[in-house]
Amino acid sequence: MATGKRIKPKVAIVIQNLEHANTVLAEIGGLQRQIDAAEMEANCAIDKIKEGALEITAPSRDRIKALSEALATFGASQKSEHFTEKRTIELVFGFIGFRKSNEIKAAAGKKLADVLEALKVHRILEAVKVTEKINKDAMRDWTDERLALVYAVREEKDTFWYEIKAEAVQHG
């Protein structure tokens, strides 16, 4: 059970008094224990099934890897004979072939961080990805005037929460 997690309920049920509230907390705690136990059991079963599947399929995976490597070796050794006019050959059970591609890498002796710095220095910013996102945590300490400058406002909330004492529910 996740203890110490504060929950903000959205739908309220009418609670008559503190004793009733305590009973509701106990019921929630008991229900959460049932859910946690069922999820743990399901996860254990899933893990065992996955382990079994990995064991069963390991020889097939190894064979696929070996066959794939054999096809690559065949392609490389037969490139000048079979792949001069066509880059792809269709066979009954699939395709084999070569695909040209290129990869952008840092020059010898340089790192991608060096490339990024050089892009910034030379102001070639179309090659720099920037993810923009509002950092509300940084804005929490701002004055209301500064928030208004960027069309933001502070909204104070007093949200009810509860926390289950898992140990008390377990032993109570």
C-alpha positions as CSV (number, residue, x, y, z in Angstrom):
1,M,0.0,0.0,0.0
2,A,1.3,3.5,-0.8
3,T,1.5,5.2,2.5
4,G,2.2,8.9,2.9
5,K,0.4,9.7,-0.3
6,R,-2.0,12.6,0.0
7,I,-5.2,12.2,-2.0
8,K,-7.4,15.0,-3.1
9,P,-10.9,13.6,-3.5
10,K,-13.2,15.0,-6.3
11,V,-16.6,13.5,-5.3
12,A,-17.7,14.0,-1.7
13,I,-19.9,11.5,0.2
14,V,-21.7,13.1,3.2
15,I,-19.7,12.2,6.4
16,Q,-21.8,12.7,9.5
17,N,-19.0,13.2,12.2
18,L,-15.4,12.4,13.0
19,E,-16.3,8.8,14.0
20,H,-17.9,8.3,10.6
21,A,-14.9,9.9,8.9
22,N,-12.6,7.4,10.8
23,T,-14.8,4.5,9.6
24,V,-14.5,5.7,6.1
25,L,-10.7,6.0,6.3
26,A,-10.6,2.4,7.6
27,E,-12.8,1.2,4.8
28,I,-10.7,3.0,2.2
29,G,-7.5,1.5,3.7
30,G,-9.0,-2.0,3.6
31,L,-10.1,-1.6,0.0
32,Q,-6.7,-0.3,-1.0
33,R,-5.0,-3.3,0.7
34,Q,-7.2,-5.6,-1.4
35,I,-6.4,-3.7,-4.6
36,D,-2.7,-3.7,-3.8
37,A,-2.7,-7.5,-3.0
38,A,-4.5,-8.2,-6.3
39,E,-2.2,-6.0,-8.3
40,M,0.9,-7.6,-6.7
41,E,-0.5,-11.1,-7.4
42,A,-1.2,-10.1,-11.0
43,N,2.3,-8.6,-11.5
44,C,3.9,-11.7,-10.1
45,A,1.9,-13.9,-12.5
46,I,2.8,-11.6,-15.4
47,D,6.5,-11.6,-14.5
48,K,6.4,-15.5,-14.3
49,I,4.7,-15.7,-17.7
50,K,7.2,-13.3,-19.2
51,E,10.1,-15.2,-17.8
52,G,8.6,-18.5,-19.1
53,A,8.1,-16.9,-22.5
54,L,11.7,-15.7,-22.6
55,E,13.0,-19.1,-21.7
56,I,10.8,-20.8,-24.3
57,T,11.7,-18.3,-27.1
58,A,15.4,-18.0,-26.3
59,P,16.4,-20.6,-28.9
60,S,14.2,-19.0,-31.5
61,R,15.6,-15.5,-30.7
62,D,19.2,-16.9,-30.9
63,R,18.4,-18.6,-34.3
64,I,16.9,-15.4,-35.7
65,K,20.0,-13.5,-34.7
66,A,22.3,-16.1,-36.3
67,L,20.1,-16.2,-39.5
68,S,20.0,-12.4,-39.7
69,E,23.8,-12.2,-39.4
70,A,24.1,-14.9,-42.1
71,L,21.8,-12.8,-44.4
72,A,23.9,-9.7,-43.8
73,T,27.1,-11.7,-44.6
74,F,25.5,-13.1,-47.8
75,G,24.4,-9.6,-48.8
76,A,27.8,-8.1,-48.3
77,S,29.6,-10.9,-50.1
78,Q,27.1,-10.8,-53.0
79,K,26.6,-7.1,-53.3
80,S,28.5,-6.6,-56.6
81,E,26.7,-9.6,-58.1
82,H,23.1,-9.1,-57.1
83,F,22.7,-5.5,-55.9
84,T,24.3,-3.4,-58.6
85,E,21.1,-2.5,-60.5
86,K,18.5,-3.1,-57.8
87,R,19.0,-2.1,-54.2
88,T,16.2,-4.5,-53.1
89,I,15.4,-8.0,-54.2
90,E,12.0,-9.5,-53.6
91,L,12.0,-13.2,-52.7
92,V,9.1,-15.5,-52.0
93,F,9.3,-15.0,-48.3
94,G,10.5,-11.5,-48.0
95,F,12.9,-8.8,-49.2
96,I,16.7,-8.4,-48.9
97,G,18.7,-5.4,-49.9
98,F,20.7,-2.3,-49.1
99,R,19.4,1.0,-48.0
100,K,21.6,4.1,-48.2
101,S,21.4,6.3,-45.1
102,N,23.6,8.7,-43.4
103,E,24.2,9.6,-39.8
104,I,25.3,12.9,-38.4
105,K,28.1,12.4,-35.9
106,A,30.6,14.5,-34.1
107,A,33.9,14.8,-36.0
108,A,36.8,12.8,-34.8
109,G,38.0,14.0,-31.4
110,K,34.8,16.0,-30.8
111,K,31.7,15.3,-28.8
112,L,28.1,16.1,-29.5
113,A,28.3,18.7,-26.8
114,D,31.0,20.4,-28.9
115,V,28.8,20.3,-31.9
116,L,25.9,21.9,-29.9
117,E,28.2,24.7,-28.6
118,A,29.4,25.4,-32.1
119,L,25.8,25.6,-33.4
120,K,25.1,28.2,-30.7
121,V,28.2,30.2,-31.4
122,H,27.6,30.3,-35.1
123,R,23.9,31.0,-34.4
124,I,22.7,28.0,-36.5
125,L,19.7,27.5,-34.3
126,E,17.6,25.5,-36.8
127,A,19.7,22.5,-35.9
128,V,19.1,22.9,-32.2
129,K,15.9,21.4,-30.6
130,V,14.4,23.5,-27.9
131,T,11.4,22.3,-25.9
132,E,9.5,25.2,-24.5
133,K,7.4,24.7,-21.4
134,I,6.2,26.9,-18.6
135,N,8.0,26.4,-15.3
136,K,5.3,27.1,-12.8
137,D,7.5,26.2,-9.9
138,A,9.9,29.0,-10.8
139,M,6.9,31.4,-10.9
140,R,5.6,30.5,-7.5
141,D,7.8,33.1,-5.7
142,W,7.1,35.9,-8.2
143,T,5.1,38.9,-7.2
144,D,1.5,39.3,-8.5
145,E,2.8,42.3,-10.6
146,R,5.4,40.1,-12.3
147,L,2.9,37.4,-12.9
148,A,0.5,40.0,-14.5
149,L,3.3,41.1,-16.8
150,V,3.2,37.6,-18.4
151,Y,-0.6,37.2,-18.2
152,A,-0.5,34.8,-15.3
153,V,-2.3,35.0,-11.9
154,R,-2.0,33.3,-8.6
155,E,-5.0,31.4,-7.5
156,E,-4.9,30.3,-3.9
157,K,-6.7,27.0,-3.0
158,D,-7.4,25.3,0.2
159,T,-7.8,21.7,-0.9
160,F,-8.9,19.0,1.5
161,W,-6.8,15.8,1.6
162,Y,-6.5,12.6,3.6
163,E,-3.9,10.1,4.3
164,I,-4.4,6.5,5.3
165,K,-2.4,5.1,8.2
166,A,-1.7,1.7,6.6
167,E,-0.3,0.2,9.8
168,A,-3.4,1.1,11.8
169,V,-5.7,-0.3,9.1
170,Q,-3.6,-3.5,9.0
171,H,-3.7,-4.1,12.7
172,G,-7.1,-2.5,13.4
